[in-house]
Amino acid sequence: MNRLGKKANETLIEMALSADDDIAVLTKFTPSQSEGEECNGPETISTAGSEIPSSSEGLSSTETTLLIPEHQVIDKRHQSKDSIFFRDGVRRIDFVLSYVDDLNKEWEKKLERRKEFESNLQKAGLELETEDKKESEDGKIFFVKIHAPWEVLITYAEVLNIKVPIRENDIPPMVENPLDCVLFPLRLPEKVMHPEPDYFTAPFSKDKQELYLINDESTFFSPSMRNRIVNYILTRCPYGTEEGKKKFGIKRLLNNGTYTAAYPLHDCQYWKKASDPNCDSERYTLYMEWARFLRFYKEQPLVLIRKYYGEKIGIYFAWLGFYTEMLFLAAVVGLICFLYGLFTMDENMSSKEICDPAIGGEIIMCPLCDRDCEYWRLNTTCESSQYSHLFDNVATLFFAIFMGIWVTLFLEFWKRRQARLKYEWDLVDFEEEQQQLQLRPEYEAKCTQKKKNPVTQEMEPYLPLTSQAVRFCISGATVLFWVSLIIASMIAVIVYRLAVYAAFASLMENTQTLQPISGVLTPQLATSVTASCLNFVIIMILNFFYERIAIWITDMEIPRTHMEYENRLTMKMFLFQFVNYYSSCFYVAFFKGKFVGYPGAYTYMFNRWRNEECDPAGCLIELTTQLTIVMAGKQIWGNIQEAIVPWICNWWGRRKARNNPENLYSRWEQDHDLQTFGALGLFYEYLEMVIQFGFITLFVASFPLAPLLALMNNILEIRVDSWKLTTQYRRPVAAKAHSIGVWQEILNGMAILSVVTNAFIVAFTSDMIPRLVYYYAYFENEHSPMSGYINNSLSVFLISDFPKGNEPKENPENFVICRYRDYRYPPDHEKKYTHTMQFWHILAAKLAFIIIMEHVVFIVKFFVAWMIPDVPADVKAKIKREKYLTQKILHEYELEKLKERLCQGDTRATEKEFIATEGRMELSRAM
């Protein structure tokens, strides 16, 4: 890490000296270069291209134009609006900076910063060309175009350890899949899926350029590699000293308003190909073959995505696509389980007894709230008990076990897919790359103290331990406060549930217009739905504020590296989102109806509100309602935010440009008016999908259709993400990543937790275990073992035992007893109102079920994980072949160089060195 940092600094110094020499030579040179001439010689850094950004800052538009040599002043009306080249039509624009020359009190300071920064960029070897503000669409914005010449690219390709082709891959392709003919409609054209041949690659070295397959220097490095190299220089280029501290990096200049934007260019408009034949029009291809919703059934062109956007974005879409494919199996099984519940609804004995006027109609239930609520008949919950059977049946148990195994298959097969991508995308020896492990510019700028690195023996900035401790304490306290705020909001929603239930019960009883739907819209359901909607609104509001707080406290901690920054922010955001989204589901699943007490001895929250009871058919239907509203609401809101908001912003920003001639709206201006994807753009995409993953795993036993909803959302999500990235956002700077990072560990943790939560849902939230205990141990009719279950599951309470002040205001039918959901002795028993032996049998069965299910699923999970190797055998062979071939080529190269030195009489090249090199080649072959 530090070695590379040092190398980069040396490179900047060396290139600064060479750049100064070139400029000195150019002062005597008369610009007469033709438009099609090669631009890699000394003429590339012309006075027009390199000195305008610093010399024209304080000049008028006319004066600035006069500084440009006549051959470079091209009327914008004659220039293609899709041009991605300098005015000479040869040098490619690798990056664009923009700024507004506003005459405020900071104007002079910004002017000096820009002069210094652009001068240092030129010293680093970059070539600049400025578009005057009078040529921009609004007449206010300057654009500084940046080109990285060949010498800069090869220097920093070595610094960044970029792998480049050395020989075409000679390993035969995999045997064709027999299902290829069936999957043919899902395939994309071969030229889209594999736009380039497959090569063996090796890290680039300036001293060994003849080893690499360099056919054309202008296209050897892809545009994504070029913008990555330029961005590396921009983030480390100094621009002066302020307040005794060295200032550097484009990010700080963007934050303080010196520049308004910094971005690489898209290669063309997304709806049509570029007119320039030298442009690949990859953006157009991505839009036509990938970013349109009508292509939702097609595979993704991952190689082209990686080539255009870089590996980090490519690995996200590869993971999202693989996750969506695996969801298809879970969705099919979940749909079958749901259909089983639907087709067996009429056979459900519990709902039959509840709906039977002779059974459910004769059972009088105790009031669900004090004083204001009345006695009610059990058959009023007929419809809800029937709907509950859709999700609370034997298939629920099977599906919970299946999903525990499915999660393992998903994670293990993703590791294999990821290993294949690592090889295909040249990421095998990638150790989170220098870009991730290098010190963050903000860390270097804010840490004024230095200490010696024990490895490199060089001085480097560091943050004292006391400062770290104080920052972590503030950060931890802030996170704890916000988590407490979520819990407080959840308690407020619970209080809402308790407070409005009586109001809903009274409203539905006294309102004639609601009588026809009273069977479906019960007070319990109305309370549950409105509370779920209220909870969702609170979730989104808290998310909005916490996202900004989390970024602020992570910045305050001053993480050392980019990877450390992302990991810390990820853990903070995920912890908050986990509590925020899942707390209400955990309450309904594991707390509601569990601590109610019984008539005459109810438990109260804050000694005021009586705790909620579950429906006689169980709490599972309420958990399903809660899960559906939160999950579906989040997905709908997320798609609105991702698609509609950027589109509206871009439409508003481009409304003036539509009135101008098309050829006046240049490529850099079009991209300037787009939205910024941002460094945390992928972070939010991963977070959204991981939260969804939690919904379909942690609580899937309550809602088998959750994977189907997730599948439909993800099919849309892939196209929405691709559409917005291709059409609504500026081109992101390419970055490398060999995995999904810390999200992999989060998914593993959620997979383990999901086994526990689903076991508890089946045991304690559904009615499955009580029904099974009754079926095998307490049945009353051998011919119909489940008949009488409802009567058995309801205990008897003597109305006269109600404490004074808690009994209902009215008892018009003079009921003597009422029933409630529990297993307690009747009032005429010597142990009245205490738990019966059946209660303890059921509790023991629930605990036994949890232990057995967890152990069975965990054993199967670990066995499956052990059986499936993380790296496919053919990928291992290809990796070994590439390493062998690379070593062989490098050794042969060294041997040839040594032979040349011996032939030329180089005394330093000894015969022993020649023999040693030849022996190393033989040893490499043997290995």
N, C-alpha and C positions, 0 to 999 in steps of 0.2 A: 504493500500500500504506500508506504513512505518512499520506498525506492522509486515507485512510479511517479509520485508527486515531485520528487527531486528531478527526475528525468524531464518532466513537463516543464519545470522552471528553467532548466538548462536549455531546453529547446526554444523557449520563448526568448531567452537572452541571445542565443546563437542566431535565431531568425531576425531578431531586432537589428543585430549588427549587419547581417546580409541585406536586410531591407534598406537600411540607411545607405549602404554602398550603392544599391540599385538606384535609389532616388537621386544620389549624387551624380550618377552617370546620366540619368534621364534629364537632368537640367540642361544638358548640351544637345539633347535629341529633339529633332523636329518631328512632331507627330504626323506621319503620313501613311499610317497602316491602313491597308484595305480591309473592308468589312469581313471578308471571308478568310483573312490570313490567320495563321496559327498564333495563339496568344499565350504560349508557355514561355516565351523568351523574356528578356528584360523589358520589352515594351508593355507587358501586361500591367505593370504598375505605372500607369500614365499619370501625369499631373492632373488630368481631368478626372480620372477615376478615383485617385487616392487623396487629393488635397482639397477637393471641394467641400467635403463634410466639415473640415475644420476652418477653412478660410471663408466660407459663405455664411457662417452663422449669423453675423450681424449685418448682412447685406440685404438689399431689396431683391425682389424677384428678377428684375432686369439685370442688376449687377451680377447676380449669381449666374445667370444665363451667359453673360459675357465671358465668364471664366471657363466655360466649356468650349474646347476646340470645335471648329466648324464641322469636322467630319463626324462628331458625336452628337450634335444637336439634330435630333430626328423629330419631325412633326409627329405628335402623338396620333394624329388622324391616320398616318400612314403606318403606324406600328400595330401589329396584331395585339388585340386585347389579351390574348392568351400567352403572350411572350413570357418565357421564364428565363430570358437571357439578358445580359447587359445590352447596351445600345449597339455594341459591335456585332451582336447576333451570334457570338461564339462562346463567351464566358457565361456559364450557368449561374443563376441566382440561387445560392444555397440558403440564404437567410435574409430577412428584411427587418429593419428597425424603423419605427415611425416616431415622430414627435411633433408637437405643436409649438410654434414659436410665439408663445404668449408673453406679452410685455408686462409681467407683474413683478413684485419685489424679488422673486426668486430667479428672475430671468437671467441675470448675469452669472449667477452661481451655476445654473443649469447649462449655460453656454460654455463655461469653463470645463465642466464635467464632460460634456460631449466632445469638446476639442481634445481633451486629454485621453478620453476613452478611445475615440476613433484613431487618434495618433498611435496609441499603443496597439490597437488592432492591426494597423498597417505594419508596425514594427514586428508583429507576430507573423507577418506574411500574408495576411488577408488583403483582398482588393475590394475597394469600396466605390460606389457610384451613387450620387444623390439625385433624387427627383425633386425639383423645386416645388414649393407649395402651390404656385400658380398653375401647375400642371395637374394638381390633384382635383378630385371631383368637387370638393367643397372649398378649394382655394385656401385651406388652412394647414394642411398636414404635409410635412416633409417625409420622404421615404429614403432611407439609406439601404441600398442593396449591397449584399456581401457575397463575394465569390472566394472560394478556397482553391488556389492553384494546386497543381500536382505535387509540388514540393511540400506544401503544408499537409496535404492529405496523407502522403506516405510517411511523413514524420509522426503525425498523431495516430495513424493507423497502428504504428508500432507501439506507441505509448499506450493506446487503448487495447492492445492485444487482439486486434480484429483479425479474424480468420478469412483467408482468401483462397480461391481455387488453385490447386497444383496439378491435378490430373482428373480426367473424367472417371466417374465411378464405374468400375468394371465388375461389380458384384451383380449377378443375375437378379432380376426382380422376383418378388414373391410369386408363388404359384397362384394362379387366378382363383378367386373365390367362386365356387359353383353357383352361388346366389347372385353373381354379377349380372346375369341376364334378367333376373327379377328386379334388381336394384337399378337397372339401367335408366329408368325415368327419373331417378333421383340424382343422377350424375350430371356434372358440368362438363363442358368440352375440355379435352386434354390440354389445350393451349392456355386455358384459364386455370386449371388445377395445377399444372406444372409448366409455368411460363419459361423456365430455364432448365437446361440439363442438370443432372445431379453430379456434383464434383466431390473428390476428396479435397480437404482443405488443411491449411496449416497457418499458424500465426504469421502475420506479415513482418518482414524484416527489410529495412532499406538496403542492407548490404547484400541481399540475395534476391534482387528483383527478377533476375533471369529465371528463377525457379518457378515463378507464378505465370499463370495463363493470362498475360496482359496483352490483349489484342488492340484495345483502344483506351488510352489513358483517360479520355473524357467520360467513358462509361464503365471503367473498371470498378470504381466504387459507386454503388447504387445511391440514388438521391437520399435515401434514409440514412445510409452510412455518412454521407457528406454533411447532412444537417446535424447529425450527432457529433461529428468532429467539430463543426463550427460552434455548436452550443457548448461543447467542452471548453473551447477557448473563451467564448463570451462570459461564461460563469466564473472565469478565473482571471480575466483581464483587469488590471488596476485602472483607476481613474483619478487618483490623487490621494491626498491626505487631508482629513478634516478632524479637528479637535484632537490632533496628535495621534490619530489612528489611521492606519492604511485602509483605504476603501477600495473594494473591487467587486466585480460581478454585475452582470446585467440585471439580476433580480433586484438588487438595491436601487439601481437606476430606474427600474420600473416602479418600485415602491415610492420613491421620492418624486416621481413625475418628470424626471429628465427625459425619459422615453415613455411613450404611451403604449407601445406594443413591440413584441419581438417574436417572430414566427417564421418557420419555413413555408414555402409556397406549395399549394396543390399544383399538380402538373397540367391541369386543364379544367374546364367547366365540367360539372358532373353529367350534364344532359347531352353533351355532344363531344366528339373527339377534337383534339387540338389540331389546328391547321398546320402547325409545324411538324414536318415528317420526323424530326429528331426527337420528338416527344412521344413517350410510350402510351400516353393517355390511360394510365392505370386507374386513375380515379373514375373515369368513364366506365371502364370495364367492371370495376367494383360495384358501381351503382347499378349497371344493367344486369349483372349476374348475381349480385349478393344483397344489395341494399333495398331492393323493391319487395314489397310484401307478397306480390304474386309469385315470387320465387321461394316462398316459405318452405316448400317441400324439397328444395334442392340442398345438396351438401354445400358446405362453406369452402371457398377457395383459400384455405389457410396459408398456403405458400405465398400467394399474392398479397394477402393481408399482412403477413410477416414482412414481405419485401417492401411494402408501401408504408406501413405504420411502425414496423419494428417488432422485436420478439415479445416485448412486454404486453402489448395489445394483442398480438397474435395468440399468446398463451391463454389470455382471458377468453377469447372467442373459442379457442379449442376446448377449454374447460366447460364453457357454457353449452357448447354444442354437444359435448359428451354427456354432460349432466342431463340435457334434454332427451338425448337418445335413451339413456337409462331410465328416465322417468316414464317412458312409453310402457315398459314392462310393469312398473308399479301401478300406472294408471289403469292398465288392462285388468290386473288382478283386483285392484280396488273397485273397479266398476263391476266386476263379477260378484264381489262380496256385497256390494250395494244392491245389485239385481236379485241376489239370493234373499236379502232382507225384504225387498219389494214383493217378490213372488210368494214368500212365506208369511206375509203380513196377516192374511186371513186365517192362518193356522196357529197364530200366536195365542195361547190359552190365557195369558195375563191380560192382554187387551180385550179378549172376548169377555172375560169376567168383569172387567171394568165397564165395558159398554153394555153389558146385559142389565136391563132394568130390574130384573129379579135379584141380581147380585150387587152390581155397582150402584144401581139406583136406590137400593135399600141401605147402603152403608153411608152413615152420616159422619163426615169428617170434622175434626176440631177446627176452629177458626185459625186462619193463618196470620192474624195479627190481633193485638189486644183491643178490646172494647169496640172498635169500629167495624171489624170484620164479623161476618155471620157464619153459622154452620152451613156446610155445603155438602152436596151429594157427590160421591166418587165418580159417577158416570159423566159428570161435567168435563172430566179430563179425558174423555174417550178418544178424541182425535189426536191429542198430543201423545197418548200412550201408543197409538197405532204408528205414528211417525217415529216415535222413539225406537220401535222395533227395527226400523230401517238400518239403524246404526248399532243397536244393542242386541246382537244375536251371536250365534256360535261362530259365524264367519269372522266376527270381530277378533276373536282370539287367534284364529288362523292368520288373519291379516297382520296383526301385531307381531307375531313370530316371523312371518314372511318379511316384513319391513326391516326387522332387526338383521336378517341375513342379507337383504337387498342392500342395505347401507354398506355392509362389508364388501359385497361384490362391487359396488360402485367405487368405493375408495381404492380397492386393490386393482381393479381394471384401469382406473384412472392413473395409478402409478405406472402401469405398463404403457399406457398411451403417452404419458408424460416422458417416459424413458425413450420412446421412439422419437418423439418430437425433439428431445435434447440432442439425439444423434443427427437427425435430419436437418436441424437448424444450427449445427455447429456449437452446441452448448455443453458438450461432454466435460471439458476441462474448465468450464466456467464456474468460478468460485464467487458467485454474486458480483463478479466483475468490479473493476476499479471504480466504475461510475457509482456503484453502490457502497463500496468499502472506503472510498476516499473521504477525507474530512469534508464536512459541509462548509461551504464558504461562510455561512452565518456563524458556525462554530469558530472558525479561524478569526473572524472579525470581532466577535464578542469576547473571546478568551484572550485577555492581554498577557496573562502569565504563561511562562514556558518552562518545560522540563525536558531532560534528555530521554529520548526513546531508548530503552535497553537493547532493542534489536538493531536499529540503524545507527545508534550513537549520535543522533542528530537532535537538535532542539526543536520541539514542536509545541503548539499551544495546548493547554489543558485547563480544565475547570476544577478549582480546589474542592476537596471533599466536603468542607463545611458549606460551601455554596450549593453543591449538589444536594446535600441533606435538606437545606432550607427549601430549595425549589421542589424537591420531592414531597416534602411535608405539605407545602401549599397546594401542590397538584393533587395529592391524595385526599386532602381535606375538601378540595373543590369537587372531586369526583364523588366522594362520600355524601356531600351535601346534595348533589343532584340526584343521586340514587335514593336518598331519603325523601327528596321531593317527589320522586315517582311513587314511592310507597305511600306517601301522604295523599297523593292524588288518587291512588287506588282505594285507599280507605274512604276518601270523599265519595268515590263512586259507589262503594258498598253502602255508605250511609244514605246515598241517594236511593239505592235499591230498597233499603229498609223503610225509608221515609215515604216513598211514592207508591208502595205496593197498596196500602190501604186506600189511597186516593184513586188508583186505577180500579180497585175492586168496587168502590162506591160508585164511580163514574159508569162502569159497565153495567152495574145492576140497575141504576136509576135512569139510564139513557136508552130510550126505546129503539133509536136508530141502530144501536150497537148490538141489539139482541140477536139478529140473524147470524152474526159472526162470532157470538160469544163462545161457541163451541171450539172455534179455531183460535181466536185471539183471546186467550185467557189472561187474567191479571198477571200470572207468572210470566207468560210469554211477552206481554207488553212491557213489563218491567225489564226483562232480560234484553229485549231488542233495543229499547231506548237507552239502557245503561251501556250496552255494547257500543252504540253509536257515540254516546257521550265520551266513553273511554277512548274511542278511536280519535276523536277530535283533540282530546287532551294529549294523546300520544304524539300526534303530528305537531302540536304547538311546542311541546317539550323538546321534540327532535330539532325543530327549527332553531331554538336557542342553544341547545347543548352542542350542536355541530360547531358553532362558532366558539363556544367556551372550550371545547376539546382541542381545537386548533390553537387557541390562545395559550392554554396551559402547556401544550406540547412544545410550542415555540419557546415558552418561558423556561422549560427544562434544558434547552440548548442541547439536543441530542448530538452525538459526535459524528455519526455517519448518516447517510440517506436511509440505509436499511434500518438503523436504530430508530430514526424518526418515524418511518412508516410503521414499524412494529409497535412502538409506544402508542401512536395515534390509533392504530388498529385495536389494540387491547382496550383502550379507554372507550372508544366508540362502541365496540362490540359489547362490553360489559353494560354500558348504558342502554343500548338497544335491546339487549337480552332481557334486562329487567323491565324496560319500558313496554316492549311488545308482549312478553310472555307472562307478566305478573298477573294480569286479569285472568288468563287461561289457567294458571296455576291455582288461583283462588277458587274458580268454579270447579276445577277438577279435584282438588285435594282438601278444600276447607269448607266450601258451602255445604250446608246440611249435615256436617259432621259433628258440630258442637252446638246443637240446638237445645238439648235438654228434653223435657217432656211437659205436657200441659200441667200447669200448677207449679212447675219448677223450671221455667224456661231460662236460658242464658241470654244476657243482654250486653250489647256493645255500649260502652260508656254509661252503663246502668240506665239507658234510655230506650235504645232501639233493640227490638227482639231479633235475634239472629235468624237468617233466612233458612227456610226448609226446602228440600228438594221436592219435585213433583212426585206423586205416588209411583210414577213409572221410572223415576230415577233422575239424576242430574246430567246424564250423558247428553240428552237433547239440548240442554242449555249450554253445555260445553261446545257442542257442534255449532250452535247459533253464534256463540262468542267467537269461535275460531273462524267461521265463515265470514263474518262481518269484518273482523280485523284483517284477515289475510286478503280477502277480495278487495277491501277498501284500500289497503296499502298498495296492492298491485295496480289498481285503477289510478290512484293518485300518483304513483310513481311513473306510470306511462304518460300521464298528462304533463307532469313536470319535465320528463325527458324529451318529449316530442313537441308538444304544443307551445310550451314557454319559449324554447330557443327559436322556433319558427316565427312566433310573434315578434320577438326581439329583432331577428334578422329582417323581417318584413318592415318593421318600423325604421330600422337603420338604413334600409335600401330604398325607401320610398322616394327620395330625391333623385337617386341615380337612375331610376326608371325613366325620368324625363329627359335624360341626356343621350346623345348618340352612343351606340353600343361600343364603338371603337375608342371612346374616350374613357372608358371604365376599365382600367388596366387590371392585370392579374393580381398585383399586390394590393390594389385598392379593394378588389372584390373579396380577397381573403381577409383584409383588415376589417371589413364590415361584418365578418362572421363572428360567432361566439368563440370564447377561449375554452378549450377542453380542460386545461389546468393540470397541475401535478397530481391532484387528488381525484381526478376524473375517474380513473379505474377503481380507486379505493371505494367510492360510493357504489359503483356497479357490483363489486364483490360483496360489499356489505348488504346490499339489497337481496342478492341471491342467497347469501348465507342465512339471513333472517328467514327467507322463504324455506330454505332447507330445514330450519328448525321447526317451522310449522308442519311440514309434511313428515317429520320423523318423531318429534317429541310428543305430539298429540294425535298421531295418525289413527290410533285405535278408536278415537271418538268420531272420526270423519274419513271413511275410506275414499271419498271422492277428492280429498285434498291433493293427491298426486295428479289427478286429472286436471284440476284447476291450475296447478303449477305447470303442467305440460302445456296447456293452452296459453298460459301467460308467457312461458319461455319461448314458444314458437313466435309469439308477437315480440317478445323482448329482444331476440336476436336481430330481427329486422328493424325494430325501432332503434336499437343501439347502432347498427350498421348504417341506417339511414341518417341519423343525426351526425354520426362521425364523418360520413362521406359528404353530406350536403349542408349541414348547419354549423359545423365547427371548423376552425382553422386546423391545418394539418399539425398534429402533435409532434413534438420532437421525439425521434426514435430512441428507444431505450431497450436494454437487454434484460431478460429474466428467464431463468431456467425452470421455474416452477411457479405455483400460485402463492408461494411464500408462507407466511404465518397462518394464512387461511386454511392450509392443509391440517395443521395441528388443531385449529378450532373445529374443523369438520370432524376430525377423529374424536375429539372430546364430546361433541354433540351426538355422535353415533353411539358412544358408550352410554351417555346420559339417556338417550332415547329408549334404550332397553329397559332402564329402571322406570322411567315415567310411564311407558306403555303398560308395564306390568302392574303398576299401581293404579292406572286408569281402569284396566280390566278388573282388578281386584276390588277397588274401593269406589270407583265412580259408576261403573256399570252394575247391572243387577245379575250378572252371569253367575257369580259364585253363590249368592243366596239361592238362586233358582236351582243350581246343581245340588246344593246341600239338601234342599227340600225334595228334589227329584229322587235322590238316593237314600235319604235317611228319614224324612218326615212326611212322605206322601201319604194320602188318606184313601186313594182309590187306585187299586192295582191296574185297572184297565186304562185309566187316564191319570198318570202320576202327577201331572202338573195342575190338575183341577184342584181348587181350594187354596192355591198358592197366595192369591191376593188377600184372602181372609186371614191366612196364617201370618202374613207379613205385616199386618196392622194390629196394633195393640189397642186395648180398651181403656177409656178414661171415664170416670164418673163425674158428670158435670158439676155436681154439688161440691166437688173437691177443688174447684177453681178458687184461688185466693180472691178476696174481696178487692174489687178495682180492676181485675184482669178479665173477668168474665164478659162475654158479649153483652151489649146494651139490650138486645132483644133476643127472645127465644119463643117465637110465635107458635111453634108446633110442640112446645114443651118436651123437647128431647131430654132423655135421662142420661144417655151415654153418647160419647163420640169416639171416633177412631183416629189414630195417629200412626205415622210410619216409624216403627221401632219394634224391638223384641223385648217386651217387658211383661211382668206378671200383671193380671187383672186386679181391679180394686178389692175383690173378695178373697184374694190370696193372702196368706200370711206374710209373703215377701212382696207385697203390692208395690208396683212401679219400679221394682228392681229388675235388672237384666235376667232373662231366662237362660237356661243352659243352651238353647239353640243359638242365642247371640254369641256365646263363646265358641260354639262349634263353627259358626260362620267365620268368626274372627280368625280362628286357628286355620281354617281352610284358606282364607285370604292370604295369610302370612306364608303358609306352605306353598300356595300357588306362586307367590312372588319369588320365593327362593328357587323353586323348581324351574319356573320360566326363565329367570335370569341365568341360572347355571346352564340350562339347555342351550339358550341362545348364545351365551358367551362361549361355550365350548364349540358350538358350530362356527361362530364367528372366527375364533382363533384358529380352528382347523382349516377353514377356507382361506384365511390370510396366509397360513403356513403352506398350503397347497399351491397357491398362485404366486409364482416368482415375480418380483418387482420389475425385472428387466427381461423382455422376451429373448429367447435363445438366438434368433437371427440378428437381433440388434447387438447382442454381445459379440457375435462373430464379425459384424460390420465394424464395430468399434476397434476390435483387435486388428482387423485388416487395415483400417485407416491408420492406426498408430504404427503398425509395421511398415506400411508403405511410406508414411511421412518420414520415419527414421531412416529408411533405406535411401530415399531421395536426398535427404539432408546429408547423410554420410557420403553418398556418391558425389555430391556437390563439393563437400570438403576435400574428398580424395582428389577430385579433378583439379581443384585449386592448388592443392599441395603438389601435384604433378607439374602444374604450370610453374610453380615457384622453383621446383627442382631443375626443370629444364632451363629456366632463366638464370640459374646459378645463384639462387637466393641461399646464402649461407645459413640463415635461420631455419630453413626447412631441412631437417635432418632425415636420414634414412630410417632412424628409429621412430620418428614421429609418423612417417609414412606407414611403417609396419603396424604401429599402434592403431592408426586410423583404419587400416584394412582389417585388423583383428576385431575392432569394434563393430564393423559391418558384419563380420561372420557371426559374432556373438548375438547381434540383433536378429539375424536370420534364424539362428537356432532358437532364440526365445520366441 
